[in-house]
Amino acid sequence: MAAGNPWDPASAPNAAGLLLDHFVASGMVTQEMLNISKKSASCFVNFSRLQQITNIQAEIYQTNLEIELLRLEKDTADVVHPSFLALFTIAKTWKQSKRPSTDE
């Protein structure tokens, strides 16, 4: 059975939570003291922001690569498509010239 996250108040009570509840009930600590200690340190807030910025930059980079790939596909489609049609037309003309004529 997996243990609950001690920092997640929505998870089921665990040993750390029960111990803290006992300390609050006995008066050793107050809920205010626990709330103050629960606040994130500024270094962790900055780390979290840097992580978010890095993730967003990675998404932007990935999107730019996808856009560049779509542009390349569009540019090459304009070149390849007429060439394919020209080859198809030549092959069709060649096959028609090999057939015996029925007009004779």
N, C-alpha and C positions, 0 to 999 in steps of 0.2 A: 504494500500500500504506500503510495507516494505521500510524503510529508507536505503540509501546506506551507505556503510562503510566509515567513514570519513578518514580513514588511507589508503584506497585503491584508488590510482589515477585513476584506470580504471572505477570506479563506477560513476554514474551520479552525477552532482553537487548537493551539499546539503547546508544547512545553514552555516555550519562551513567553507566549501570550498569557498562559495560566500563571506563570511566575510573576510577570508584571502585574497582573490583576491582583495577585496575593499581596504584592508590595504596596499597591495603591490602597487596598482594603485595610492593611495594617498601619498605614500612615507613613511608611518609610519614604515614599515618593508621592508626589501629587500628579494628577493628570496633566496639569500645566507643564510640569517638568518633563514629562514624557513627550508632550506635544512640541516643546522647544527642541528637544534632542532629536526629534523626528525630521526636522527641517533639513533640507539638502544643503550641503556646504557649497559655496560659490564655485569651487573648482569642479564639482560634479555637475553643476548646472551648466558651466561653460563647456565641459566635456560633452554633455548631452547636446548642447547647441552645435558644437563642432561636428558631432556625429550626424546630426540632422542635415547640416550644411553639406557634409561629404556625401550623404545619401542623395540629396537633391541634385548636387553636381553630377553624380554618377547617372542619375535619371536623365538629366539634360544632355550629357555626353551620349548616352545610349540613343536618345531621341534624335539627336543631330546625326548620328551614324545611320539611323533608319531613314531619315530624310535624304541624306546623301545617296544612300542605296536606291531609294525611289527615283531620285533625279537621274542617276546613272541608268536605271532601267528605262526611264522615259526617253532619255537621249539616245540610247542604243536601240530602242524599239523603232525610232524614226529611221535609223540607218538599216537595220536588219530586215525590217518588214518589206520595204520595196525590193530589196535584193531577193528575198524569198519569192515574192510575186513574179519577178523577172525570170527566175529559174523555173518556176511553175509554168509560166507562159511558154518558155522555150521548150520544156519537156512536152507540153500539150501539143505544140506545133509540130514537134519532131514525131510524135506518135501518129498524128493525123497524116503526115506525109508518107509514112510507112504503110498505111492501109491501102489496099487496092481500090481504085476508083470504080464506082458503079455507074458513072455517067457515060462510059464508053459504049 
